[in-house]
Amino acid sequence: MVFSPKFFHLFKKGRYSRERFVSDLIAGVVVGIIALPLAIAFGIASGVSPQQGLITAIVAGFLISVFGGSRFLIGGPTGAFIVIVSGIVAQYGIQGLTIATIMAGVILVAMGLCKMGAVFKFIPYPIVVGFTSGIALTIFSTQMKDFFGLGDVSVPSGFIPEWICYFQNISHISPTETALSVGCLLVIIFWNKWGFHKIPGSLIALIIGTAASVLLSRFTGLEFATIGSKFPELAEGLPMPKPVAPAMDFQTIKSLVSPAFTIAVLCAIESLLAAMVADGVTGKQHDSNTELIGQGIANIVTPLFGGIPATGALARTMASINNGARTSVAGIIHAAVLLLIYLFLMPYAVYIPLSCLAAILVVVAFNMSEWRSFRYLLKGDAPDVAVLLITFFLTVIVDLTVGIEVGVVLAIAMFVRRMMQTSSIEVLDQDRLAATDDDDMAAKDDVEMLDIHKGVEVYEINGPYFFGLASRSEEFERRNKDTRVRIIRMRKVPFIDSTGVKNLKNIIDMAHKRGVEVILSGVNERVLGTLRKFGVDELIGEGNIFPNIFPALAHANEVADSFVEA
């Protein structure tokens, strides 16, 4: 079954107990508190409002837990989407973001229904690390404005223009805002180092930073940029969000295909990687196709309530597991906790300083940078290093979409190159054809050699016969004028693609025009099935396809001798 959410298996045959609920309740409350500052920070950093970040954590967090393929995955907004979302909002507005997210959700559902969950496990590691590190650096860069209190400075988009602007406005840095940012940063760092893992350092920094800014503003007159100064409407409280369908037209949908695809791919990669890590810790196993469908449902529904793209969040998932989560009920409780905060505590969010949120996001960027993995991969082969660096720099300097697209193309090109290096077409000399199919035995000096008659040529294809081997087909044209029969050994060909079939048919056609008979030897069932689909068996004759070299050579010798006698 393609779609089988883990949540609906909980209540079969009394599997869900009171003990499990208590564990899930504790974990859900803790991770809900952890998610609060992150949801607010991600919302603001993405170019939308803090309530949109919270709505995403609530709606998507609930739906991913209910319809997902993992028992433990906690869904919501993540740092990886900040760059994408802010870019879409800047270019297409909130309406464009809503449509792109819904489209991404549809793509994710289609991926799950097509059973593409396993495909994402094979995305090359250098690409994942390259664009993850690139996103982390981009997030770090975008937070420098609030970190140093450059509130009135208009910062352009793009990594290089941003830093040019920062250096040009270095005299406008606010010492008080910078001191508050550094203080919050130190609180997060040392709180975690001191081992207080039950309560997240980001929450403590948020409380201390907010209290410090309120007290300093009241007693010293110092001004701090806060959520309230940026979103004054929050002071009035927030109503329960109602679903609103966006107005769509073909032209808008067409222009948003690329951003939607980027959101979908990033969501799939991040959620499935988080699910795999959770599996490794818990010993359970997620359903990748169901997870993709669940993520798709969440990203279709969430933007209708004003939310932004969501995916599985690794840090929150691990926090949930570490606090005793047993099932997906923990994710539902986490969403419920955030809903209560949204309804009753959001008016107090206006006092949170933006510099404090910037410090939280700097830590998020550092944690997702994977600098250790980046440094490790730099020791690898040149092709892997090239893919890593090109993906990284394109993600930072151009954008994430280009980084992913070029990285994937490069990885495919490197893979084809390596496959070509392992595949070959060679002409076998008459004294190299051993009377055995065992390569180890064939390498021995005392092995019996097969008798190859005059007029018989033997070729061997080693490795997959695919489009990457097409350039080596000229090897078949190195023939003797007296050649009457050509044996092509295919015992080491695990598969053949349509390009390989086309080249093989061309080789057979050219041989027939020159009066040369072609015999295939050692064709496995998979390859033989492909050849029959394309009519190669009819072209060559079913009687010229043999299971191994011995009957093939006997037949070839017989045919060659008949030409000599004639």
C-alpha positions in Angstrom: 0.0 0.0 0.0 1.5 3.4 -1.1 -0.3 5.5 1.5 -0.3 4.1 5.1 0.1 6.8 7.8 1.7 5.6 11.0 -0.8 7.5 13.1 -3.7 5.3 12.0 -1.9 2.2 13.1 -1.7 3.3 16.7 -5.1 2.4 17.8 -5.3 -1.1 16.3 -5.7 -3.9 18.8 -5.1 -1.6 21.8 -1.5 -0.7 20.8 -1.7 2.8 22.3 -1.5 2.8 26.1 -1.8 5.4 28.8 2.0 5.1 29.4 2.7 6.0 25.8 0.3 9.0 26.0 2.1 10.4 29.1 5.5 10.1 27.3 4.1 11.7 24.2 2.4 14.5 26.2 5.7 15.4 28.0 7.7 15.3 24.7 5.0 17.3 22.8 4.9 20.1 25.4 8.7 20.4 25.5 9.1 20.4 21.7 6.2 22.9 21.4 8.0 25.3 23.6 11.2 24.7 21.6 9.4 25.4 18.4 8.0 28.7 19.5 11.0 31.0 19.0 12.1 29.1 15.9 8.7 29.5 14.3 8.6 33.2 15.0 12.2 33.7 13.8 11.7 31.7 10.6 8.6 33.6 9.8 10.2 37.0 10.1 13.4 35.9 8.4 11.4 34.5 5.5 9.9 37.9 4.8 6.4 37.2 6.2 4.9 37.8 9.6 5.7 35.9 12.9 2.1 34.6 13.0 2.5 33.0 9.6 5.5 31.1 11.0 3.4 30.0 14.0 0.5 29.0 11.8 2.8 26.9 9.7 4.1 25.1 12.8 0.6 24.5 14.0 -1.2 23.4 10.8 1.7 21.6 9.1 2.9 20.1 12.4 -0.5 18.6 13.0 -1.0 17.3 9.4 2.6 15.8 9.1 2.1 13.9 12.3 -1.3 12.6 11.3 -0.6 11.7 7.6 3.2 11.2 7.6 5.1 7.9 7.3 7.3 8.4 10.4 6.3 7.9 14.1 8.6 10.6 15.3 8.9 13.4 12.7 8.0 16.9 13.9 6.9 19.2 11.0 7.0 22.9 10.6 9.0 25.8 9.1 12.7 25.3 8.9 15.8 27.4 8.2 16.4 25.7 4.8 13.3 27.5 3.4 14.2 31.0 4.5 16.1 31.8 1.4 13.6 30.3 -1.0 10.5 31.8 0.7 12.0 35.3 1.0 13.0 35.2 -2.7 9.5 34.2 -3.7 7.8 36.8 -1.5 10.1 39.5 -2.9 9.4 38.5 -6.5 5.8 37.3 -6.5 4.3 38.5 -3.2 2.4 36.5 -0.5 -0.1 35.3 -3.1 2.7 33.9 -5.2 4.1 32.1 -2.2 0.8 30.6 -1.4 0.3 29.2 -4.9 3.9 27.9 -5.1 3.6 26.1 -1.8 0.3 24.5 -2.9 2.0 23.4 -6.2 4.9 22.0 -4.2 2.4 20.0 -2.1 0.8 18.6 -5.3 4.3 17.6 -6.6 5.1 15.9 -3.3 1.9 13.9 -3.4 2.6 12.8 -6.9 6.2 11.8 -5.9 4.8 9.6 -3.1 2.1 8.0 -5.3 4.8 7.3 -7.9 6.9 5.6 -5.2 9.8 8.0 -5.5 10.6 8.0 -1.8 13.6 5.8 -2.3 15.0 7.9 -5.1 15.9 10.8 -2.7 18.1 8.5 -0.7 20.5 8.3 -3.7 21.1 12.0 -4.0 24.9 12.4 -3.8 26.1 13.5 -0.4 28.3 16.3 -1.8 25.2 18.0 -3.2 23.3 17.7 0.1 26.2 19.1 2.1 26.9 21.8 -0.6 23.5 23.4 -0.7 22.8 22.9 3.0 26.1 24.7 3.9 25.2 27.3 1.2 21.8 27.9 2.8 23.4 28.2 6.2 25.8 30.8 5.1 23.0 32.7 3.3 20.8 32.7 6.5 23.8 33.9 8.5 24.3 36.7 6.0 20.7 37.9 6.0 20.6 38.1 9.9 23.5 40.6 10.1 21.2 43.6 9.6 19.2 42.8 12.8 22.2 41.3 14.6 24.1 44.7 14.4 21.0 46.9 14.6 21.1 48.3 11.1 17.3 49.0 11.3 17.1 52.0 9.0 19.6 50.7 6.4 18.0 49.3 3.2 20.0 46.1 2.5 19.8 44.7 -1.1 19.3 41.0 -1.8 22.2 38.7 -2.7 25.2 37.6 -0.7 27.8 39.9 -2.2 25.5 43.0 -2.3 24.5 42.4 1.3 28.1 42.4 2.6 29.0 45.4 0.4 26.1 47.2 2.1 27.2 46.1 5.6 30.7 47.4 5.1 29.5 50.7 3.7 27.2 51.2 6.7 29.6 50.0 9.4 29.3 53.4 11.1 25.6 52.8 11.6 26.0 49.7 13.8 24.1 50.0 17.0 26.3 49.2 20.0 23.3 48.4 22.3 21.6 46.1 19.7 24.9 44.4 19.0 25.5 43.9 22.7 22.0 42.3 23.1 22.6 40.0 20.1 26.0 38.9 21.5 24.5 38.4 24.9 21.7 36.2 23.6 24.2 34.3 21.5 26.4 33.6 24.5 23.3 32.5 26.5 22.4 29.9 23.8 26.0 28.6 23.5 26.7 28.3 27.2 23.2 27.1 28.2 23.7 24.1 25.9 27.2 23.5 27.0 26.1 23.4 30.6 23.9 20.5 29.7 20.4 22.0 30.3 18.9 20.1 27.4 15.4 19.8 28.8 14.8 23.6 28.3 16.2 24.9 25.0 18.8 27.6 25.1 17.0 29.6 22.4 13.9 29.9 24.7 16.1 31.1 27.6 17.8 33.6 25.4 14.4 34.8 24.1 13.1 35.3 27.7 16.3 37.0 28.9 16.7 39.1 25.8 13.1 40.3 25.9 13.3 41.1 29.6 16.6 43.0 29.2 15.2 45.1 26.3 12.0 46.0 28.2 13.9 47.0 31.3 16.5 49.0 29.4 13.9 50.7 27.4 11.9 51.7 30.5 14.7 52.8 32.8 17.3 54.1 30.4 15.4 55.2 27.4 17.3 52.9 25.0 15.3 51.9 22.0 15.4 48.4 20.5 13.8 47.1 17.2 11.2 44.6 18.3 8.5 42.5 16.7 6.0 45.1 17.8 7.9 47.9 15.9 7.8 45.8 12.8 4.4 44.2 13.2 2.3 46.6 15.4 -0.9 44.8 14.6 0.1 41.9 16.8 -0.6 44.0 19.9 -4.3 43.6 19.2 -4.2 39.8 19.4 -4.8 37.4 16.6 -8.0 35.8 15.4 -8.4 32.1 14.5 -7.1 31.8 10.9 -9.7 30.8 8.3 -8.9 29.0 5.1 -8.8 31.2 2.0 -8.2 29.8 -1.5 -5.9 31.9 -3.6 -6.8 33.2 -7.1 -4.9 31.2 -9.7 -4.4 31.6 -13.4 -2.3 29.7 -15.9 0.3 32.4 -16.3 1.0 32.6 -12.6 1.2 28.8 -12.3 3.6 28.7 -15.2 5.9 31.3 -13.7 6.0 29.5 -10.3 6.8 26.0 -11.6 10.5 26.3 -10.8 10.1 27.7 -7.3 7.5 25.1 -6.5 9.7 22.3 -7.7 12.6 23.6 -5.6 10.3 23.7 -2.5 9.2 20.2 -3.2 12.7 18.8 -3.7 14.0 20.5 -0.6 11.1 19.4 1.5 11.5 15.8 0.3 15.2 15.8 1.0 15.0 17.4 4.4 12.1 15.4 5.7 13.4 12.0 4.5 16.9 12.7 5.9 15.3 13.6 9.2 13.2 10.5 9.2 16.2 8.4 8.4 18.1 9.9 11.4 15.1 9.3 13.6 15.0 5.6 12.4 18.7 5.2 13.3 18.1 6.5 16.9 14.8 4.7 17.6 15.3 1.4 15.6 12.0 2.0 13.9 11.4 2.3 10.1 9.6 5.1 8.3 7.6 4.7 5.1 9.2 7.2 2.6 6.4 7.2 0.1 3.7 7.8 2.8 6.0 10.5 4.2 6.1 12.3 0.9 2.3 12.2 0.6 1.9 13.5 4.1 4.3 16.3 3.5 2.4 17.1 0.3 -0.9 17.2 2.1 0.6 19.6 4.7 1.9 21.9 2.1 -1.4 22.0 0.2 -3.5 22.8 3.3 -1.1 25.0 5.3 -0.9 28.0 2.8 -4.7 28.1 2.7 -4.5 29.3 6.4 -1.7 31.8 5.6 1.2 29.5 6.3 4.6 29.0 4.5 6.3 25.8 3.2 6.9 23.2 5.9 8.9 20.0 6.2 10.3 17.6 8.8 12.5 19.4 11.2 15.5 17.3 12.4 16.4 19.3 15.5 12.8 19.4 16.8 12.4 15.7 15.9 15.5 14.8 17.9 14.3 17.0 20.8 11.0 15.1 20.8 12.7 11.7 20.8 15.1 12.7 23.6 12.2 13.8 25.7 10.5 10.5 25.5 8.3 10.6 22.4 6.9 7.2 21.5 4.5 8.0 18.6 3.3 10.7 16.3 0.9 11.8 19.0 3.8 13.9 20.4 3.8 15.9 17.1 0.0 16.5 17.5 0.5 17.7 21.1 3.3 20.0 20.0 0.9 21.6 17.5 -1.8 22.0 20.2 0.7 23.7 22.5 1.6 26.2 19.8 -2.1 26.8 19.0 -2.7 27.8 22.6 0.3 30.2 22.5 -1.0 31.6 19.3 -4.5 32.3 20.7 -3.6 33.6 24.1 0.1 34.8 24.3 0.9 36.4 20.9 0.1 40.0 22.1 3.2 39.6 24.4 5.4 38.7 21.4 5.6 42.4 20.4 8.2 42.9 23.1 10.7 40.3 21.6 13.7 42.2 20.1 14.7 41.4 16.5 18.4 41.2 17.6 17.5 38.3 19.9 15.8 36.5 17.0 18.9 37.2 14.8 21.1 35.5 17.5 18.8 32.5 17.5 19.0 32.2 13.7 22.8 32.6 13.7 23.0 29.5 15.9 20.5 27.7 13.6 22.7 28.6 10.6 25.8 27.3 12.4 24.1 24.0 13.4 22.9 23.3 9.8 26.2 24.4 8.2 27.6 20.8 8.4 31.1 22.3 8.4 32.6 19.1 9.7 31.1 17.2 6.8 32.2 19.9 4.4 35.8 19.7 5.6 35.7 15.9 5.4 34.4 16.0 1.8 37.2 18.3 0.8 39.6 15.4 1.3 37.7 13.3 -1.3 38.1 12.7 -5.0 38.4 15.8 -7.3 34.9 15.2 -8.9 33.2 15.0 -5.5 35.0 18.2 -4.4 34.0 19.9 -7.6 30.3 19.0 -7.1 30.5 20.2 -3.5 32.1 23.5 -4.1 30.1 24.4 -7.2 26.9 23.6 -5.5 27.9 25.6 -2.4 29.1 28.7 -4.3 26.1 28.7 -6.7 23.7 28.4 -3.7 25.4 31.3 -2.0 26.1 33.7 -4.9 23.3 32.9 -7.3 20.4 31.0 -5.6 19.4 27.6 -4.2 17.5 26.5 -7.3 20.5 27.0 -9.6 22.8 25.4 -7.0 20.6 22.2 -6.8 20.1 22.0 -10.6 23.7 22.4 -11.5 24.8 20.2 -8.7 22.5 17.4 -9.8 23.6 17.8 -13.5 27.3 17.7 -12.4 26.7 14.6 -10.2 25.0 12.8 -13.1 27.9 13.7 -15.4 30.5 12.5 -12.9 28.5 9.3 -12.5 28.4 8.7 -16.2 32.1 9.3 -16.5 32.9 6.8 -13.8 30.6 4.2 -15.4 32.4 4.8 -18.7 35.7 4.2 -16.9 34.4 0.9 -15.6 32.9 -0.2 -18.9 34.8 -1.2 -22.0 34.6 -2.9 -25.4 37.7 -5.0 -26.3 38.8 -7.3 -29.0 40.0 -10.7 -27.7 43.1 -12.2 -29.3 42.8 -15.8 -30.4 45.1 -17.0 -27.6 43.2 -15.1 -24.9 40.0 -17.0 -25.0 40.1 -19.5 -22.2 38.0 -22.6 -22.0 36.2 -21.4 -18.9 33.8 -18.6 -17.9 35.6 -18.3 -14.5 37.9 -15.2 -14.7 40.2 -16.4 -11.9 40.7 -19.7 -13.7 41.2 -17.9 -17.0 44.1 -15.9 -15.6 46.2 -19.0 -14.8 49.0 -20.0 -17.2 48.0 -23.7 -17.5 44.4 -23.0 -18.5 43.1 -24.7 -21.6 42.5 -22.3 -24.5 39.6 -22.5 -27.0 40.2 -23.1 -30.6 39.1 -20.1 -32.7 39.0 -20.8 -36.4 40.1 -18.4 -39.1 37.4 -15.8 -40.0 36.0 -15.6 -36.4 36.3 -12.5 -34.3 35.5 -12.3 -30.6 34.6 -9.1 -28.8 33.7 -8.6 -25.2 31.6 -5.9 -23.6 32.5 -5.3 -19.9 30.0 -3.3 -17.8 26.6 -1.7 -18.6 26.0 -1.1 -22.3 24.4 2.4 -22.0 24.5 5.8 -23.6 27.8 6.6 -22.0 29.4 3.7 -24.0 28.2 4.9 -27.3 31.4 6.6 -28.2 33.3 3.3 -28.0 31.3 1.5 -30.6 34.0 2.1 -33.1 35.9 -0.7 -31.5 33.6 -3.1 -33.5 35.0 -1.7 -36.8 38.5 -2.9 -36.1 38.0 -6.1 -38.1 40.1 -8.3 -40.3 39.1 -8.4 -44.0 38.7 -12.2 -43.7 36.2 -11.9 -40.8 33.1 -13.9 -41.5 31.6 -14.2 -38.0 31.7 -11.8 -35.1 31.0 -13.1 -31.6 29.9 -10.4 -29.0 30.3 -11.7 -25.5 27.8 -10.0 -23.1 28.3 -12.1 -20.0 29.5 -9.0 -18.0 26.6 -6.7 -19.2 24.2 -6.3 -16.3 21.8 -4.1 -18.3 21.4 -2.3 -21.7 19.5 0.9 -22.3 17.7 2.1 -25.4 20.8 3.9 -26.7 22.9 0.7 -26.2 20.2 -1.2 -28.2 20.3 1.3 -31.0 24.1 1.1 -31.2 24.0 -2.7 -31.2 21.4 -2.8 -34.0 23.6 -0.4 -36.0 26.6 -2.7 -35.4 24.5 -5.7 -36.6 23.2 -3.9 -39.7 26.7 -2.8 -40.8 28.1 -6.3 -40.2 25.3 -7.8 -42.3 25.9 -5.4 -45.1 29.5 -6.6 -45.2 28.5 -10.2 -45.1 29.5 -10.8 -41.5 27.3 -12.9 -39.3 26.9 -11.7 -35.7 26.5 -14.0 -32.7 25.6 -12.9 -29.1 27.0 -14.9 -26.2 26.3 -14.9 -22.5 23.2 -12.7 -22.6 21.4 -12.6 -19.2 17.6 -12.8 -19.0 17.2 -9.1 -18.2 19.3 -8.0 -21.2 17.7 -10.6 -23.4 14.2 -9.3 -22.5 15.2 -5.8 -23.5 16.7 -7.0 -26.8 13.5 -8.9 -27.6 11.4 -5.8 -26.9 13.3 -3.9 -29.5 13.4 -6.7 -32.0 17.1 -7.5 -31.9 16.4 -11.2 -31.7 14.5 -11.0 -35.0 17.3 -8.9 -36.6 20.1 -11.3 -35.6 18.1 -14.5 -35.6 17.1 -16.4 -32.4 19.5 -19.1 -33.3 22.4 -16.7 -33.0 21.9 -16.0 -29.3 23.7 -18.4 -27.0 23.8 -18.7 -23.2 27.6 -18.9 -23.1 30.8 -18.9 -25.2 31.1 -22.7 -25.8 28.0 -23.3 -28.1 28.5 -19.8 -29.6 32.1 -20.5 -30.6 31.2 -24.0 -31.9 28.5 -22.4 -34.2 30.8 -19.6 -35.2 33.6 -22.0 -36.2 31.1 -24.0 -38.2 29.9 -21.0 -40.1 33.5 -19.7 -40.8 34.5 -23.2 -42.0 31.6 -23.2 -44.5 32.9 -20.0 -46.0 36.4 -21.5 -46.4 35.1 -24.6 -48.0 33.0 -22.6 -50.4 
